[in-house]
Amino acid sequence: MKLIKLNRLFVLGIAVLLTSCDYLDIVPENVRTVDDMFVDRYAAEQSLASCYWALPRTGWDWNTNPGIFGSMEAIINREKRTDAGMRLALGEDNAASPLMNYWNNKGDGSRSAYAGIRDCNTFLDNIEGVKDLPRIQKDRMIAEAKMLKALMHFQLICFYGPICPMRTSPPVDESTLGVKVYREKIDDCFQYVLDLIDEAIESTALPSIIDVQQTELGRFTQSAAYFLKAKVLVYRASPLFNGNTDYSDFRDHNGEHFFNQTYNPDHWTQAAEACRQAVAYCEENRRHWLYDTDDIIPSKPLSPEYLRIQTLRGSVTEVFTKEIVWSSMRTTSSIREYQKECVPRFESYTTNPPTIGRWSVPLQTVELFYSSNGVPIEEDRDWLNGTDEKYANRYTPRMSDEDHKRQVQLGEQSASMNFDREPRFYSSLGFDRGKWYGNAYNNNPDNELDCLYPKARSGETASATIGTDTYNATGYWPKKLVSITSFYQDQNSFWTATSLWPEMRYADLLLFAAEALNETAASESSPPPAETYQYIDAVRRRAGLEGVVDSWSKYTENPGKPATKSGMRSIIQRERKIELALEAQYHWDCRRWKTAPSELNRLVQGWTTTESDVNAYYQPFTVYTQRFSLRDYFMPIPESDIINNPQLKQNPGW
């Protein structure tokens, strides 16, 4: 479809202002009347911008996005544990004053998803009356408003489970009794979301993609619509929502189950077909693809190893890459400051600290990444059976040599587990003595081996505490979230480039497809459909790894693991944890898989960063003790709403 070009700059809180690389953040004008909002084309564009603005802030902000710290895939230090993101992870949420409230307006400047949905309803109720808006643009904007409604309803489902779909908004003067709605069954909630997406897709009014030269990034496309439909269907088919007997006592106002109590395998069949359609649409005319080494143009010649690492970083942080199917730009200019939270201090500063480095990656996330053989380190024969007992001694310091000088600074010691890992380990994580190519003075050194590396033991620059709360708690930094074009201008200043938060990434879609297809196999011991390997192996191949069948056959003592549905489920889930690490996806994945109880009751550890001796530093130190219970699958509905509307049922445990 030919991309629709607006005559005026579409003033969205989600648009990129290319001339300054800052984000516009348009606050709706609440004083306008409905007539004012649709008096002409320009006013209608502003009204749609307000609908985009209403999207919940699920980007970089750890106080508004529960996916960042909510499952302790990443953490910050204990002096900052009072931040909402960490309090949520530590089980300190409450119904009286929820830490992250997407249900109603808190009065802190944020808006609820329901307020945004009402804006969309108002838009849809009035857009036809705009006289000077061409039909083709009107249809596109209608489809966008429906997509926004679908996304906000879906977000509410992820947060709260059964919700109250707002199909239409009641008039402002409607009686109090009329607006006291019920929560609906989970299948009905999902179906309403899917109906909205189908309406948008079938209208064919959305552009297939957004031209990167235009200032419309963040607007919905047909590709994003197909992606969201696939994602919603995968969630609906997942154990949390499909035959969940843990909620057998959770019933609606009629005494009927909110959650269906019988597993429906057809949900996976429908999810698999939607994933196929989404992949096919993205692949047609190469609308979207996996960002690979052919797509990157390094400023200086790079070895194949560093080229792979930089490519993998770019797949997440580069603004103009076709791997990003859709990225919500509903954020503030402080997005640049969040990159500083992810970067260690490589050298001593003389005036002001250039970076903060508090965003910490715990050992349980670090250990998820594969060995260089592309299999889990606890399954790799070389790690388990070698004479050096690599897995048993993975915390033991090891000296870097010529063979590993691109991983760890030559002649320096780092933990054994920081050697011989897959490329995504080095593209995703920064660590003590680990090479960090890019982000240096003038961006890159002439010799790639002269790139910076953090010195993180006590008394060294990367470990220094500024004030009481500015330090890294584990000894690992999320390198993948730092744009490769951000750089130290000098010892005292760090320039941060524009970077998006990838809400929909093509690799994510391929792994959804692999998961859905695998789940269509007849039984736990049945072989997955052949297509399953095609999708997951594409993601692995981009990461420089062999396919799952060859990797498990060559390097593990369980070569038949990929040959069964249950074995592939484990592999696919691990692959998602690695490929999408630190992108706020695991928080939702472990819940919909119902693996959270077994995975989130644990010690959250890092290195003993208060030690200067290398052997003492590389000892696991418990930063937090994590707990997860049944109530933590969903957030509490604010108590004030339960009081005002007794027809609402509170989530179990709250």
N, C-alpha and C positions, 0 to 999 in steps of 0.2 A: 504494500500500500504506500502510495506517495505520502511523504511526511507533510502534514499540514503546517503551514507557516502563518503565525499570527502577525497582523500588521503592527500591533503594539507589543512591546516587551511584556510577557505574561508575568505580572508581579506576584510571585509566589514566595512563600517562606521556604520553599524547597528548590528554588532556582539558584543557579550559580552565576554570580556577576563576574564574568571572565576577566574584565579589565582590572579588577582589584583582587580577584581570587578570594573574596569574602562572600559569605552567605547572607542573603536577604532574609529577614525574619519579620514578616509582616503581621502585626497584631490586629485582629479584627476590630473594626470601629463599632463598638456596641451601641453607640448612640444612633446609628442609622436605622431608619425604618425599613420594612420589607420593600416598600415601594421604591425607596432610595437605592436599595441593593440591586434592583433589576430595572432601573430606569433606562439604561442603555447598555451597549456591548461592553464598554469599559467597566461599568459598575458590576456587570455579571462576571467578568474576569476576576475582579477583586473578590467577589463572593465565592467563587470556586477556590481562589487562593486561601480564603479563610477556612474552607473545608480541608485543604491540605495542611494548613497550619494546625488544625485540631488533632492531627495524628498524634498519638502518645509518643513521648520522647524516648524511643527505644535505641538511640544511637550510643554515643560514647559515654554518656553520663551514668556513672555507676550508682547514682542516687535515684535515677528514674528507670533504668534498664535492669531488671532483676537478673537477666541472663549473664551479666558480667561477673558479679560476685555471689549471686544467689545460691549457687551450688559449689562454690569455692574451687571452681576451675582455675580461678585467679583470686588473689587476695590483696589487701594492703595491711600494713603493720598494725600492731595492737594499739598504738597511740591514736590511730584513726578508726578504730573499731566502732566508734559512735556514729559514723556515717551510715546513712540509711541502707546502702547496699550491703555493708558488713553486718549490720544488725539483723537484716533479713536472713542472711546466711546462718547466723548464730541462733535463729529461732526466737527472735525478740519481737516479731510482729504481733499485733493485737487488733481486735475488732473495734475497740473504742477509738483508736487513732492509727489506722493502717499506715505502714511505712511507705508503701507505694500504692497510691489510690487511683485506679483507673475507672472506678465506679461512679463517683460523684466529684464535684468540685471541692477542693480543699481550702480555697481561699489564699493560696500561696502564689498565684499567678499561673499555675498549670490548669488544664481543663480536663474533664473526664472524657472518656471515649463516647459516652452517651451524649454529651454536649456536642461533640463533633458529629455524631450521627444525626442529631437534630438539625445541625447546620446543613448537612447533606439533604435531609428531607425538605428543608425550606428551599434549598436550591432546586431540587427536582420539582417541587410544587409550583415554582415561579419562572423557571427558565424559558418556558414556551412563550411567555408574554413579552420577551425582549424582541423588539421589532427590528433592530438594525444588526442582528446577529445572523450571519449566513447559516443555512441549514446544516452544512457539513461541519461547521465549527460547533453548532449547537448539539449535534449528535455526539460529537467527540466529548464534549464537556459533560453530557448526560452519562455517557459510559464511564467517564472518570469518577463522577460522583457515586455511581453504583459500585465501582471498585473500591472507593474509599469507605463506603458503607460496609461492604463485604469484609475489608481488611479490619476495620475497627470492631465489627462483630466477632471476627475470628480471634482477634487479640483478647477480647473479653472472655471468649470461651477458654483460651489458653490460661488466662489468669484465674477465672472463677468457675469453670465448668459450665453447668446449665445457667443460661442467662435469660433475660427478658428481651427478646428481639424487638427492636423499635421499627416496625414496618412503616408506620406513619407517626408523625408527631401530633400529640393532642394539642388543641388550641390553648393559648395561654390562659384564657378565662374558663377553661373546662373545670368542672368540680374536682375537688381533691379526691373523691371516690373514684372518678373516672381514670385517674392516672396511676392508681394503685394496682399495678400489674403483677402477674405471676411469673415465676421462673418456669421455663418450658423444658421439656425432655431434651436430652443432649442430642438425639438424632434429629429432632425438629430444628434445633438451633443450627446444626451443621447444614441441614437441607436449605435453610433460608440463605445462608452464606453462599452455598453452591448455586442457588437460583439466581442470585444477584450477579455472580461471576459469569454464569452462562448467558444472562441477558447482555452483559457487556461484550462478551466474545461474539455472540451471534449477531450483534449489531454491526460488526466489522468497522466500527467508527474509530477505534483506537489505531494510532499509527503502529506499524510493525516494530519499529525501533525509534529511538531518538537520535537524530544526527548530532554527533558530538560537537559540531561547530555552532550549534544553537544553544540558547540559554534556557532550555527546557528540561534539563536533567532533573529527575525526580518526579516527572509526570508519568502517569501510567501508559504502558504500551500493550499491544496485543501479546507480545512475548511474556510480559509480566503477568498478564491475566491467565495465560495458560499455565505458567509456573505456579501462581497462587492456587489455582484450581487443583493442580497435582498435589501441592503441599497440604491443602485442606483435606483432601481425600486420604492421603497417607496418615494424617493425624486421626481422622475418623476411624480408620481401620486398625489403629494401634491399640495395644491392650488396655491402656488407660480408659479409652472411650468405647471399646468394642467387647461386650460381654464381661464387664468389670463387676464381679460378684463381691468385691470388697465394699461396695456401696449398696449392698442389698437392703440396708435399713434406711437409706437416703431416699425419701419419697416426696412427691409433690403434694399440692393441696388436695388432690383427689385420692391420695394414698397410693399412687402408682409410682413405679421406679423412675427416678430421673435418668439412671443409666440402664441401658438394655442389659439383661442378665444372661443372654445367650449369644455366644460368639458367632459372628456372621462372616464366613470366609469370602462372600461376594464383595464385601467392602474392599478387600485386598485386590480382587480382580478388577474392580472399578478404578482403584488407585493406580494399578499397573498400567491400565489403558490410558488414563489421564497423563501419566508420566511419559508414556510413549508419544502421545500427541504433543506434549510440551517440548520434548527433545526434538521431535521431527520439525516442529515449527521453528525452533531456534536454529536448527541445522540448515533449514531451507534458505538458500541464498546466503549462507554463512552469516545469519543475523547475530548469533552468539557462538562462542567457542571457548575452549580452554586456552587461556593465555599461555603461550609456550615460548621456548627460546627463540623461535623465528620472529616473534612479535616484539622483542625487546631490542633497543638500539643503545648499547652501552656507550657512555661518553669516552671510555678508553677500553682497549682490548682486555678481555677477561678470559681466564682459564675456563674450560667447560664446567668445572665444579662451581666456581663463583657465578658463572652465567646462569646455571640452574637455580642457585640460591636466590639470586636477584630476581629471576623470573617468578619464582614462587612467591616472593614478597610482593612483587608488582601485581600479581593476580588478586591481591586483597586491597592494596592501597592506591594503585594507579587510578586516576579519575577517568581517563578516556580509554578504558579497555573493554572489549566486547564480552569479557567473562562476566562482568556485572550486568545482570539482567534488569535489576531495579535496585536503586538505593534511595531510601527516604532522606531528603535533605532537611527534614524538620529538626533543626538544631540551632545552636547559637554559635557566634564567632569563637567561643571558647573551645571549639573542637580542636583548634591548633594547640591549645594548652594541654589537652589530654595526651598528645604525642610526647610532650615533655615528661609526663608521668611514666612513660615507657622506656626512657633512654637513660642509661647510666652516665655518671660523670667520668669521663675518660682521663681528665687531667685536673690538676688543682686550679681553682679560679682565684682571681685576685679582688674582684669587686662584688659581683652577684653570682649566685649559682645559676648556670645556664640551663640545667635540666633538673628534674625532681626525682624521677626513678622509683616512685613508691609502688607502682603497679607490679606486683610480685607473682611469680608462677611457682606453685608448690610442687614438691617432688612427685606426687601422684599424677600430675599432668605431664611432667617431664618424662616419667618412666613409660608413659603410653606410647611414645614414638617408637617406630620399628628400629631394628638393627640395620646395618647397611645391606643386609640380605633381604630386607623387606618383610620381615616377620617379627612378632613380639620378642623382646629380648629374653623373656622367661620361657619361650618356646624354641629359640634358636639353638641348634645343636652345637654350633661353635661357641656360644656363650655358656652353655650348660656343661659341655663335656671336654672342653679344651684343657690342656695342662695348667693354664693360668687361672682356671675357674673364674672366668670373666664375670659371669652373672653374680656368683656368690661374693665376689670382690669388687662389685661395681662402685662402691663408695670409696675404694682405696685410691689414693693419689697415684697418678701415672705421669711420666715425663713424655712430653711431645717430641717427636722425631721427624725426620725428613718426610716420611710417609703420611704424617698427620699435620704438617705445618700449616695447611689451609683450614684446619679445624681448630687447632689450639696453637698458641704462640710457641714457636720453636724454642726448645730449651726450658720451657716453663711446665709446671705441673698443674694438672686439673684432675677431677674425679675420673676414674676409669669409665664410668657410664657416659661421659661426654665425648668419648672416642668411638669411632666406627658405628655411627648412627646414620640413618637415612637423611637425604637432603632436606626434608621438611623440618627435621630437628634443628638444623643450622639456619634455615630461613626463618624459623618461628621464634627461636630462643637466643638470648644473649646470656652469657655466664662467665664466671671467673676464668680469665685467660683465654676465653673463646674469641676467635677472630670475628670482627664486626665490620664487614666491608660496606663502605658508603657512610653517609652522614658525617663525614670528617670535614676538615678545613677544605674549602673549595670543592667539597663533595667527595672526590676520590683521589687517592694518591697515584702517582705515575706507576709505581710498582704495587700491585695488589697485595703483596705480602707485607707491605708497610702499613696496612690498614690498622685502625685502632683496635684495642681490646680492653675490656674492663679488668681492673685489678680490684677485687672485691673483698679481700680479707680485712679484718679489723685494722684500722690505721691507714688503709690505702684509700685512694681517691674515690673509688666507686662505692665504698662502704661508709663514707663520712656522713654523719648525721648533722642536718641543718636544723637548728632549734631542737625540738623534741620529737617531731613526727615525720621528718623528711629523710627516709632511708628505705632501702629495699629489705624485706623481711626474710627472703628465702635464698638470695643469691642467683636468681634467674629473672630476666626481663623479657617482656613480650615484643621481641624484635619485629615480628610480622605486622604489628600495628603501626609501625613508624614508616612513613613514606620514605622511599629510597632517595627522594629528592630533597628531603629536609637535611640541614647540615649545620655543623658548628661554624659560625663565622669567625670566632676566636675563642679563647679560653673562657670568656665571660658571657657569650651570647650564642644562642641556638635558634636558627631560623627554621620555622616549621612550614612545610608546604601544605596546600589544600589536600585533604584526604577524606574520602567518603567512608561511611559505615555500610558495608555490603549486606543489605537485607536479603537479596536474592542473587546468589552466585551460581554460575553454570555447573560448577563441580558439585554443589549441593543438590541440584536437580538430578544429575547423573547418579548420585548415591541414593536419592529417593527412589529412582527407577530401579536400581539394583535391589534395594530393600523390598519394594512392593512386589517385584517379580519373584524374588526368593520366597516370599510368604505365600505365593500361589501354589507352591509345591504341595503335593497331596498329603504328605505326612512328615514328621520330624526327620525320618531317615531317608526320605525320598530325595533324589537329586534335584537341584534347582533348574529352572529353565536355562537353556544355553545363553540367552540374552543377558542373564544376570551377570555373567563374567564380562561380557562386552562393556557394560557400563562402569563397573568398578575398576576394571583393568585400564580403561581410558584415563581415569584419575590417577592410578598408580603409574602408568606409563609417563604421564606428564611430570610426575615426581621422580622419574629416573629409576623406577622399580619394575621388576618382572611381574607378570600376572600372578594371581593368587594360586592357581593350580600348580604352576611351575615352582613358585617360591616355597609353598608348603611341602611340595614333593622333594625339593632339593635340600632344604635347610632345617626342616623340623622332624621330630619323631612321630608326628601325627600327619602323615602325607594325605590321608583321606579326609581331612577336615573340610576342605571346600566341596566335597562330593555330596554333602547332605544339607538339608534345609537348616537344621539346628547349627551345624558347623559354620555354614555361610552366614547365618544370622550373627553369630559372634564376630566373624571377620568383618562384616559390613558395619556393625556397630563400632568396632574398633577403628575402622577406616574413617568413619564420620568423626569420631573423637579426635583423630589426628588431623585430617584435612581441614576441619572446621574449628580446630582448637582456638580458643580465646576470642571467638567471634560470636559468643553468646548463644550458640545453638545447643550446646550440651545440656544446659539448664532445662530446656524443654524436651530434649531427646530422652534424657534419663527418666523423666516423668512419664512421657507417653509410652515408653518401653516398660514401665513399672520396674526398672532396675534400681531406682533411687534408694530404696531401703537397704539393699546389699552394697551399694557403692558410696552412699553419703553418710554412713555411720562409721567414722574413721578419724584417725589422727591426721591433721593437716600439717605437713612438715616441710622444712627447708634446711639449708645448711646452717651450722652454728656460726652465724655471721659476726658474732662478737669476738671470735678467736682470730688471732693473727698467724699462729702456727698452722701449716698446711694440713697436718694430720688431724689437728683439733678442729679446724674449720670444716673439713669434710666428714662431719658426724651429723646425722639427722637430728634436727631439733624440732620439737613440737611447738608450733605457733598457735594453733587452735585445736580444739576437739569438736568435731562436727557431729550433729545429731539430726536425724530425719525421722518423721513419723507420718502416719496416715494423713493428718491434717495439713501437712506441708505440700501435698500435691496441688492444692488450690489456696488462693489467698482469701482472707475474710471479707465478706461484704461489710461495709461500714455499719457499725452498730446503730448509728443515727438513722440509717435507711430502714433497718429492721424495725426500729421503734415507730417510725413514721408510717411504715407500710407493713403491718403485721402479716399480710399475705405472703411476704417474702420468707423463704426458708434459708437459714444460715447454713454455710458449709459445715460439714462434720468436723468436730474438734474445736470449733471456734465459739 
